[in-house]
Amino acid sequence: MTDVVLKAIREKKLSNENVSFSRIRALAARDYSIKDQLNRGRAVLHNTNQLDQYLFTYGRMIESQWEFALKKYTVPNIKPQIIDYACGQGLGSMFLIESLLNTNAENFQRIILIDPSSVALNRAVGTLDCYQTGAQLIPINKFFEETSAGDIQTDSRLDTLHVFSNILDINDFNLQHLTDIVASTTGKHHFIALSNDRDVHGGLHRVLDFPDALRKKTTDFKSEWEKFECKNGMSAVFLQGQFSVQ
Ligand SMILES: C[S@@+](CC[C@H](N)C(=O)[O-])C[C@H]1O[C@@H](n2cnc3c(N)ncnc32)[C@H](O)[C@@H]1O
């Protein structure tokens, strides 16, 4: 199967002059009637039809989550490295970059992208590269359980912005292991997370377990969270914070 987004980039129909989430969604989102294969968004996707179905089914919801968050969140005015955990096709980093294009997106030094789906990761790298922010893109094609602090290779001279877009509510992975990775580099850290607000299959309590676990391993810990309503009427959660590791 051809990835229509990567094809459009290769054919220069999508370039840094015109790339945007809206354009990508218009190009690729498609209802193949395979929503069930997405397993409420948590499935590891194996083909581009599933990526396109994900954009069709969840794209606008995730866009509206980030719209809310980025009105409230001031991305630290530093030169950060981003780690986008369970990045999928890279929507979280994409919304961050788009919101900063006219300010300090070029300050991002590197974007580390972790996801077990190679087809999603390829699209994430191709798309983020198209924005030409100058950031080094580092894909890690692994489950969290297989990922170690050594894989992440953060630079302790840079602040780190940890991004969790629609992953912390999922109860399929070991939270303790994830917080070990997050707190593995000395330095200053920031985090931002968005998730559905529900109380089955993980959900809000799972999102809030994350700052609780991280607080115990770090210093200068601060976090806050709030619920809000997405444009599709669904309740969502926005969590943000910062900490240091010495
Ligand atoms: C709801 S999607 C979120 C994708 C992206 N962050 C977004 O906002 O569109 C969940 C992602 O988690 C990934 N995933 C599932 N299980 C995982 C695990 N155990 N470790 C790491 N990633 C996992 C899937 O491949 C999928 O891309």
The ligand as an SDF file (V2000), in Angstrom:
LIG
                    3D

 27 29  0  0  0  0  0  0  0  0999 V2000
   -4.2710    6.5910   20.6080 C   0  0  0  0  0  0  0  0  0  0  0  0
   -2.8150    6.3340   19.6370 S   0  0  0  0  0  0  0  0  0  0  0  0
   -2.0000    7.8940   19.9050 C   0  0  0  0  0  0  0  0  0  0  0  0
   -1.1310    8.2750   18.7500 C   0  0  0  0  0  0  0  0  0  0  0  0
   -0.6620    9.7310   18.7390 C   0  0  0  0  0  0  0  0  0  0  0  0
    0.0880   10.0680   19.9200 N   0  0  0  0  0  0  0  0  0  0  0  0
   -1.8480   10.6430   18.5380 C   0  0  0  0  0  0  0  0  0  0  0  0
   -2.1650   11.4790   19.4110 O   0  0  0  0  0  0  0  0  0  0  0  0
   -2.4690   10.5490   17.4620 O   0  0  0  0  0  0  0  0  0  0  0  0
   -1.9220    5.2000   20.6250 C   0  0  0  0  0  0  0  0  0  0  0  0
   -0.5310    4.8490   20.1090 C   0  0  0  0  0  0  0  0  0  0  0  0
    0.0840    4.0260   21.1060 O   0  0  0  0  0  0  0  0  0  0  0  0
    0.9350    3.1080   20.4490 C   0  0  0  0  0  0  0  0  0  0  0  0
    1.1280    2.0070   21.4130 N   0  0  0  0  0  0  0  0  0  0  0  0
    0.2740    1.0340   21.7410 C   0  0  0  0  0  0  0  0  0  0  0  0
    0.8040    0.2340   22.6900 N   0  0  0  0  0  0  0  0  0  0  0  0
    2.0280    0.7430   22.9890 C   0  0  0  0  0  0  0  0  0  0  0  0
    3.0650    0.3570   23.8920 C   0  0  0  0  0  0  0  0  0  0  0  0
    2.9400   -0.6780   24.6810 N   0  0  0  0  0  0  0  0  0  0  0  0
    4.1960    1.0930   23.9080 N   0  0  0  0  0  0  0  0  0  0  0  0
    4.3230    2.1870   23.1080 C   0  0  0  0  0  0  0  0  0  0  0  0
    3.3680    2.6040   22.2410 N   0  0  0  0  0  0  0  0  0  0  0  0
    2.2390    1.8850   22.1810 C   0  0  0  0  0  0  0  0  0  0  0  0
    0.1810    2.7310   19.1830 C   0  0  0  0  0  0  0  0  0  0  0  0
    1.0530    2.2470   18.1810 O   0  0  0  0  0  0  0  0  0  0  0  0
   -0.4750    4.0660   18.8200 C   0  0  0  0  0  0  0  0  0  0  0  0
    0.3030    4.7840   17.8960 O   0  0  0  0  0  0  0  0  0  0  0  0
  1  2  1  0
  2  3  1  0
  2 10  1  0
  3  4  1  0
  4  5  1  0
  5  6  1  0
  5  7  1  0
  7  8  2  0
  7  9  1  0
 10 11  1  0
 11 12  1  0
 11 26  1  0
 12 13  1  0
 13 14  1  0
 13 24  1  0
 14 15  1  0
 14 23  1  0
 15 16  2  0
 16 17  1  0
 17 18  1  0
 17 23  2  0
 18 19  1  0
 18 20  2  0
 20 21  1  0
 21 22  2  0
 22 23  1  0
 24 25  1  0
 24 26  1  0
 26 27  1  0
M  CHG  2   2   1   9  -1
M  END
$$$$
